[in-house]
Amino acid sequence: MEKSEKSSGALTPEQDSLREQVEDLVRGEHSDPFHILGPHWVEKDGKRSLCIRPFRPGAREVTVLWGAAKTTVQAIQVHPDGLFEAIIPLGTPELRDGEPVPPSTYRLRCRFTGGVEIETYDAYAFPPVLTDYDLYLSGEGTHYLKYEKLGAHVHEVAGVRGVQFAVWAPNARRVSVVGDFNSWDGRVNAMRNRGPSGIWEIFVPELDEGALYKFEILSRVGNFLGLKSDPYGFAAELRPKTASVVCSIDRYEWNDSSWLEARTSHDWLHSPMSVYEIHAGSWRRKAGEGDRWLTYRELADELIPYVKQMGYTHIELMPIMEHPFDASWGYQTVGYYSVTSRFGSPADFMHFVDRCHQEGLGVILDWTPAHFPRDGHGLAFFDGTHLYEHEDPRRGAHPDWGTLVFNYGRNEVQNFLLSNALFWIDKYHIDGLRVDAVASMLYLDYSRQPGEWIPNEFGGRENLEAIAFLKRLNEVLHVRHPGALMIAEESTSWPAVSRPTYVGGLGFDLKWNMGWMNDVLQYMTLDPIHRQFHHGKLTFSMLYAFHENFVLPISHDEVVHGKRALLEKMPGDDWQKFANVRLLFGYLFAHPGKKLHFMGSELAQRNEFWEGGSLEWALAASPSHRGVQRLVADLNRLHVRERALHEVDFEWSGFEWVEVNDAAASVLSFVRRAKDPEDFLVAVCNFTPVVRENYRVGVPRPGFYREILNTDSKYYEGSDIGNAGGVRAEPIPWNDRPYSIKLRLPPLAVMYFKPQRD
C-alpha cells in the first residue's frame, strides 16, 4: 500500500517575495522558470524541507509520487492558473538535507477535467545538458558540430529517456517548446535561459521520436509572440503543415565505408565527372497512383539504374532541404537540417545515398546559404528581432527573390551555416555541395540600384563578411572532410573562386562556367547562316578557360520561365533541331571542364521543366529522341574511357586549337590531351547544316585516325555522313602541323578522332 501524506497549502513568507515572479510564470512571461519550478530547498515552519512546484495549467489535481515506494504527497494548488506545491519534509526516505534531488526520485501525476490523467517525471528536476564549453564555442562561432547540441535530441539523462531541446534566441524573454505533448501551451515547458549565450534548453522526460514540436518565443522587443519551427530540426511535417518532428538520425547502418575511404584521397579534378542534375519531385512520378512523387527508396530503385545505364558519375539534387513552396524547387529553404518529408524520412534518404555509393555514384546537393524565405515559422524575425538576417533591408533583403540575407558577420549565424554544410557530409555522407547564388553573397550591390546598398568599411562593393565566411567554410570543410567537393555557382568574373585560400582564393574546388553556358546557348539559337558572324561566342571561353576549375553547366535555369527546352531553343526544322542538340552535347563533352546537364536534356525533351509533372518518358520510344539519349550515354562512356577528355581539364597542356579562325565555314577543330601528351584525340565541329567535302585538318603526327564518335551517325538518328570509320594522316602540312587528315564533315555534327599506333 502506498503511504499518503498531506502537504501544507499556503505560500510561505519566504515565497511571498516570489509572488511577482509567479504572476509572470502563469502569464507565460517568466524568463527563468527553473528558479521557481521543480525541487527547491526551503525553510518551512522553521524546518528544512524540499518544496516541489509543478505548473500544469488546466490540472485539477497534482500528486507527487515520491521515491521507490511511490509515496503519494498531495500537492496544493497555490495559484488558480495551475501552479501547485508539495512539501517533502526531511526524514522522508531518499531525501538528504541540501543535496540535489536526482530527477528520477519522484514523478508527477496530474488529473484534468474529464478524467484525463498524466503521469510523468518533472522536467524542472533535470539539470542542464549543454556544457559551458558548448556555450563558449557557440558564441565564438566554432562549434562545428552544433547540430548535435541544438535542436531536438533523444537522450537519456539521469537514467531517464526523453528529448533534449535547445534553441538560440538571445532577444527572447521566454522560450517554450510546445507540441501535442503539452497541448501546444507555451506555459507548460518553458525553457532554461543559459545566460549571455542566448541559448535556451530543456529536457522533456519520456518524450520520444515522432513528437511534433515548435518553439514559442516571447520577445523582449515589443509584444512579439512567435511560433517557430526548429532551425536545427532533423525532420518536419509535410507541407502545408510546418511543425518539426523529433527524429534520431544515427541508427542507420551504412554500407559505403569503402567509398568513403576511397573518397578521402580521390582526385576529382583529374577524374571523369559527368553530373546528372535532377529535381527529385519531377524526374519521374507514379502516374497510376495519383501522379505522386517517388520516394527516396523508389528513386534508389529507379533513378540509380538509369544513371548507371547512362554512364554518369554523379547525381546532383536540387535542394532537398525542407521548404514550404513546391515551386521554389527547394531554393527557399526553411529547414536547413531537415530532409524534406515530401519523399520520405531521413533514413530513407540515407538509403538513397548509400545505394548510390554502393553503385559507384557520387551525390552532390544544392545548398542555399545566400538567402532564406520570410515564412513566419522560419528563421525570419526569429526572436522578435532580425536575428539571422541584417536589420537594414539594404543588406538584409534580396530585391530579386523577396527573401532575406544572412548576417554573415555574426558568429552564431556563421556557425549555423558552417555546421550545416558539415552536417550533410557527416550525417548523410554527401560527396559535395553546390553552393547556390554565390555572386549575390560577394557583392553588396547585387541587383541593387545606387542608394539601395551600403558600402563596406573601405567604401567598396565587396561583402567582406561573406567573403570571410566562404573562405572559412571551405577551409574547415576540406580539413574535416577531405575529398568532399565544394562547387560555386558564381556568375561574375570574381577572381580565384576555385583557388585555395592560401593564395588569395575563395577555396572552392570547382566553379560553374556561366559565361560559357550563356555564350554557347546564345550561339546555338542562331540560324546557322548567321553563326559565322558570332564565331567569337564559341572561341571566347578559351581566353579564360583555365583561370578557374570550371564545370560546364546546362542547368535547370536554362529550361524554365519561357527560355524553352533545349530542343526548342534550336533553329530549323525538326531534323536540324535534333542535330543541333547532338552537336551541342558533342561540343560540351570535348570542351575542357567537368560536365553537368539537367534531367530531360538527354531525352531532348520538348517541354520546359515543370516541378508539378514528370519527364516525358514516352519520348524515349521516338527514334529521334532515343538517338539523343544514346549519344549522351556514349559520350559519358567516352568521357570515362578516354583520359584525354578528363585528365587535364584545367590547364593549357590538355588543349590546343587546330583551327580556330574558320568563321566563314563555322567549323572548329582542336586537340584534347591526357597527362601523357601522346594520348590525345582531335575534335572537329561543324556548326552548319552544310556537308563539307575534303575538309583538311592538321594533326600532330602520322598514323590512322579512327573516328571514335560521330554525332551524325545513323545510330543517333543522324544522316550517317562520315569517314568510313577513320582516315590516314598524310604528310601534308596544315594548320601549322606536319600532317593532316582530309575529312568529310557531316552537317551540324561533331566528330572525335583518335590516332592508332601503326
TORMI-467485 format. One record per residue (C-alpha): x, y, z. Coordinates in steps of 0.2 Angstrom, whole numbers, plus 2048, in hexadecimal, padded with zeros to 3 digits. Example, Ala and Ser with C-alpha at 12.3 -4.5 7.8 and 13.67 -1.06 7.14 Angstrom:
2
83E7EA827/8447FB824/
END
This chain:
758
800800800/8068117FC/80881D80B/7FF82D809/80483E811/7FC84F80F/80785E80C/804870813/7FB87B807/7FF88D808/80E897801/81B89980F/8218AB814/8318A780A/8278A37FB/81E8B47FC/82D8BC7F4/8298B17E5/8178B67E2/81C8C27D4/8268B47CC/8178A87CE/80C8B47C5/8198B57B7/81A8A27B6/8078A07B5/8068AD7A8/8148A479E/8208B37A0/82D8AC7AC/83E8AB7A5/84589E7B1/8378927B6/8448867BE/8468937CC/8358907D1/83087E7CB/83786D7CF/83F8697E0/8458767EB/84B8767FD/841882809/83F88681B/82D880820/827883832/839885837/83E87482F/84887081F/83C868812/83C865800/82F86F7F6/82A8687E5/8208747DA/81886D7CB/80F8787BF/8018707B4/7F487C7AE/7E38747AD/7E78667BA/7DB8647C8/7E68597D3/7F98567D4/8018487DE/8138457E1/8188327E1/8288327EB/8368267EB/8378137E7/8278107F2/81E81D7E8/8188267F8/80A8327F3/80B8447F9/7FC84E7F4/80185F7EC/7F786E7F1/7F287A7E3/7FA88B7E8/7F48947D8/7E38927CF/7EC8917BE/7F58817C2/8038837CE/8058767DB/8108737EA/8158637F4/820863803/82B854806/831855819/84384F81E/84283E824/839838815/84282980D/84F82D7FF/84F840804/86084780A/861859812/867865805/86C8587F8/8668597E6/85784E7E3/85A8417D5/84D8447C8/8478337C8/8438347DB/8318397D8/82383A7CB/8148457C9/80383F7C6/7F784C7BF/7E484A7BD/7DA8557B2/7C88597AF/7BF84A7A7/7CA83D7B0/7DA83F7A5/7E983A7AF/7FB83C7AB/80A8357B5/81B83B7B1/82C8407B8/82E8537BC/83785C7AE/83D8697BA/84685C7C5/8538597B7/8648627B6/86A86B7A6/872860799/87C86D78F/88D870797/895881799/8A187C78C/893879780/88D88B783/89E892781/8A188A770/89088F76B/8938A176F/8A48A0767/89C899757/8A7889757/89B87C75D/89C87274D/891864753/88487075A/877866752/87A858760/87686576D/869870767/85886A761/84F85B767/85984B76D/85383B775/85E839784/85F830794/86283C7A3/8648357B4/85D8247AE/84E82C7A7/84A82B794/84383B78C/847849780/853857783/84E86777A/859876777/85788676D/86089776B/8558A676E/8608B3777/8528C1776/8448B677E/83C8B978E/8358A778F/837898783/82D888785/82C87877B/81A874777/81286576F/804858770/80D853780/808863789/7F986877F/803875776/803880786/81388A788/81188C79B/81487979E/826876797/82E887799/841885796/8508897A0/85A89979B/86C89579A/8718A779C/87C8B2790/87D8A4784/86B8A777F/86789477F/85888D787/85687A78C/84B86E794/84B85B796/839854794/83984379C/830834794/82E83D784/834833775/836833762/827838757/822846763/81C85675A/823866761/82787875F/82F886769/823894770/82D8A3772/8288B377C/8348C1777/83B8CE782/8388DA774/8268E0772/8198D3774/81F8C7768/8198B576B/81F8A975E/81D89675A/82C890752/83288074A/842879751/851881747/85B87174B/84D865749/851855740/83F852739/82F85B736/81D859732/81885871F/812869719/80787271C/80A86D72E/819874735/81D86C746/82E864749/82F85174D/83A84975A/84583D750/855834754/861832745/86F82874C/86781674B/869813738/876806734/88080C726/889801719/89480D710/8A480D71A/8AE80870B/8A8817701/8AB82370F/8BC81C712/8C081E700/8B982F6FF/8C583770B/8D38356FF/8CA8366EE/8CF8436E2/8BF8496DA/8C78576D1/8D184A6C6/8C383D6C5/8B483C6BA/8A58456C1/8948466B8/88684C6C3/8748486C1/86A8566C9/8588526CF/8498586D8/84484A6E3/83184E6E2/83084E6CF/83D8426C7/8308356C7/81E8336CF/8138256D3/8058296C6/7FA81A6CB/7FA8206DD/7F48326DC/8048386D3/80D8376E4/81F83A6E7/82B82C6E8/8328296F9/8458296FD/8458166FD/83B8166ED/8488226E5/8568166EB/84D8086E2/8498126D2/8558216D0/8658186D5/86480A6C7/85F8186BA/86E8236BF/87A8146BF/87380F6AE/8768206A7/8888206AD/88782F6B9/8938306C8/88983C6D3/8778406D7/8748526DD/8648556E6/85B8666E6/85986A6F8/85085D702/851867712/83F86A719/836879710/82487E711/8218836FE/8238756F1/8268826E3/8368886EC/83E8776E8/8458786F9/8508886F6/845891704/84B886712/843886723/84987672B/85C876728/85E866732/84E85D72C/84D85271D/83D856715/82F84B71B/82784B709/83183C704/833832714/83D832725/84F836728/853824729/84B822718/85782F711/866827719/861817710/8618216FF/872828702/879817708/87280E6F9/87A81B6EE/88B8196F6/8898066F5/8868086E2/8958146E0/88C8246DE/88F8346E7/88283F6EE/8828526EE/87585D6F7/87086E6F2/872879702/86B88B705/875895711/8728A5707/8608A970D/8508A2716/83E8A5714/8338B071F/8278A2725/8218A6736/82689573D/838896736/8478A073B/8408B1736/83E8BD745/8428AD750/8428B4761/8398C475E/8488CC757/8528CA747/85C8BC74E/8628B273E/8608C0732/8678D2732/85B8DF739/85E8EC72B/8558E671B/8638ED711/86D8DE717/8608D271E/8548D070F/8568C96FE/84D8D56F1/84C8C76E4/8458B96EE/83B8C26FC/8468B8709/8518BC717/8648BC718/86E8B4725/8798BF731/8898B772D/8928C373A/88A8BB748/8938AC750/8848A2754/87D8A4742/88D89F73B/88D890746/87C88B741/88088B72F/892883731/88B87573C/87D872730/889870721/89386372C/88385B731/87E855720/88F84D71D/89184672F/87F83F731/87983C720/88A837718/88784470A/8968466FE/8958586FB/88B8686FC/8878736ED/8858846F5/87788E6EE/8788A16E9/8898A46EF/88A8B56E5/87C8BC6EF/8868B86FF/8968C16F8/88F8D16F3/8868DE6FE/87E8E66EF/8788D66E7/8688DA6DD/8678EB6E6/8668FC6E0/87190B6E7/86A90F6F8/8638FE6FB/8738F7702/8808FB70F/8938FB70B/89F8F1716/8AB8F9722/8B78FE714/8A9905709/8A98F66FD/89B8EB6F7/8A38DA6FD/89A8D270C/8A98CF717/89F8C5724/8998B9717/8AA8B770F/8B18B371F/8A38A6723/8A689D712/8B889C714/8B6895726/8A9889720/8B4882713/8C388071E/8B987872C/8B086C721/8BF866717/8C8863727/8BA85972F/8B485071F/8C384E713/8BC849702/8AC851704/8A985E6F6/8A38706F8/89C8776E7/89888A6E5/88A8906DA/8928A16D7/88D8AB6C8/8998B96C8/8AC8BB6C5/8B18BB6D7/8C38B56D7/8C98A46DF/8B889D6E4/8BF88B6E2/8D188F6E9/8D788B6FA/8D5898707/8E889870B/8EA8A06FA/8DC8AD6FC/8CE8A26F5/8BD89E6FC/8C288C6FE/8B58836F3/8BA8746E9/8AF8786DA/8A58866D2/8978866C6/89C88E6B6/88D8996B3/8958A36A6/89889469B/88688E69D/87F89F699/88A8A1689/888890682/87588F685/8738A067D/87E89A66E/87488A66C/86389466B/86A89D65C/86589864A/87488F643/87689C635/8798A9643/88589F64D/8948A5644/8928B664A/8928B065C/8A08A465C/8A88AD66B/89B8A6676/8A2895674/8B489A675/8B48A7683/8B389A691/8C489468D/8CB8A5692/8C68A26A4/8C388F6A4/8D288B6B0/8D089A6BC/8C488F6C6/8C087C6C8/8B087D6BE/8A08726BD/8978756AD/8858766B2/8758746A7/86A8766B7/8588776BC/85988A6BB/85B8896A8/84B87F6A5/83E8886AF/8348996AF/83289B69D/844896698/83D88768F/844875690/855871689/84D86A679/841878676/84F885678/85787E668/853886657/84D87D647/84286E644/84085F64F/84F856647/85A86664A/85486865C/859856661/86A858657/86D868660/86A860671/87685266D/88285E667/881868677/884858682/893853677/89B864679/89786468C/8A085468F/8AF859684/8B186A68D/8BD86B69C/8B386A6AC/8A885F6B6/89785B6AF/88585E6B6/87485F6AE/86385E6B4/85784F6B4/84D84E6A4/85A856699/861845695/84F84168E/84F851684/83F85568E/833861685/82B869694/8338746A1/83686E6B2/82786E6BD/8288686CF/8168626CF/8198556C2/8248476BC/8318466AE/82A84169E/82F82F69E/82582A690/831833685/83D826687/83381B67B/83582866D/845825662/84B837662/849839675/851828678/85F82D66D/86483B678/862830687/86E82367F/87B83167B/87B83868D/87E826693/88C823687/89483468B/89483069E/89C82069A/8A982868F/8AC83569C/8B08286A9/8BA81D69D/8C582A694/8D18326A0/8D3841693/8C1846697/8C38486AA/8D58476B1/8DB8596AC/8CB8646AD/8D38736B6/8E38776AD/8E987B69B/8F386A69A/8E3861697/8DC86C689/8E2874679/8D987C66B/8DB875659/8D0880650/8C888E659/8C689B64C/8BA89363F/8AB89E643/8A689E631/8A388B631/89E88B644/8AA87D647/8B587A657/8C286D659/8CD86A668/8D885D671/8D4856683/8E384E68C/8E584369B/8F38456A8/8FD83A69B/8FE84668D/8FF838681/8ED833686/8E283F67D/8D3841671/8CD84E665/8BC855665/8B585D655/8A4867657/89986D648/88C87964E/88387A63D/87786F634/88386E625/88D85E621/89F86461F/8A9859613/8BC857614/8BE861623/8D0861629/8D586163B/8E7861642/8EC85464E/8FB851659/902841652/900834644/8F5824646/8E381F644/8D782A64C/8C881F652/8B7828652/8B2824664/8A282F664/897837657/88784065E/88083E64C/88182B64D/871821648/872819659/86E82B660/86182E652/86C839648/86F839635/87E82D637/88A83762E/89C834634/8AD82D630/8AB81A62F/8B1817640/8C182263E/8CE82A633/8E1828631/8EC838634/8F583E625/906847626/8FE857620/90186662C/8F186F632/8EC87A640/8FF87B645/900869647/90B85C63D/8FC851639/8EA852635/8DA848632/8CE84B624/8BC84A62B/8AA84A625/8A1854632/88F84F636/88385D638/88086464A/88B857652/89B85465C/8A7846658/8B5840664/8C583865C/8D282E665/8E282965E/8E681665D/8F881065F/8FE80864F/
END
